[in-house]
Amino acid sequence: MQTAKHIAIFLLIVALLPTCSSKKKKDDTETNAYYADYVAIYKNYKLVSADSTKQALAGYLKKFPLEAKAWSFLGTVHLEQKEYDKALPIFQKAIVLDSNLAHPYSALGFLYYKKKEFANAESNYIKGLLKGDSSLQSSVNRLVLHSFTTPADSCRKEIAQLQNKTIKEQQFLFAIGCVYHRIHDTAKRDSFLNICEATKTLQKKDRDAILRDENSISDFQESISK
């Protein structure tokens, strides 16, 4: 199965583009190059290798070492590569540089979730939410975490809140189906998997194989991310 870049990771970095941190050295002035270099790296992210993006960000951070969003972007690239031990201190550095930035907290939440450190994941997701990250992506990420840590009724309430939003993305429909799978609600599970284009055409044995373990679920979700 060809694995695309995980949408849960990619959507996290979308927040990196619009503005740049105000915490800079005196000579880190907001020149055209300051913005143009950053935008170019961001736009090329899906088109080049992760190593190329890392190298580009390393060069950018030599010129603008106090740019918190760029550090957070670099952490995201390592996170996408499952380089958790490298990503962790980079996100922490971004927080030190700009503690009001929501993205590194949300990214740390996802990182700790992948490491199965659920208490740390919850703590950082909450911090990201308090800093202003109310995105659908982060809401789904928290729901997935809670499917391992909270009672089934709590998960149902979260899903009901999510359904007030328009959810069309394949990976989110699949994720909600998997949450219902974990709380043993097979009817609701199948209803979501049946409206997810990637799973509704699968034979039962293939669907069951995907749902058999968390690694298979993660791999499949990556494969349907666009």
Secondary structure, DSSP 8 states (H G I E B T S, - for coil): ------HHHHHHHHTTSS---S---TT----HHHHHHHHHHHHHTTTS-HHHHHHHHHHHHHH-TT-HHHHHHHHHHHHHTT-HHHHHHHHHHHHHH-TT-SHHHHHHHHHHHHTT-HHHHHHHHHHHHHTT---HHHHHHHHHHHHHHS-HHHHHHHHHHHTTS----HHHHHHHHHHHHHTT-HHHHHHHHHHSHHHHTS-HHHHHHHTTSHHHHHHHHHHT--
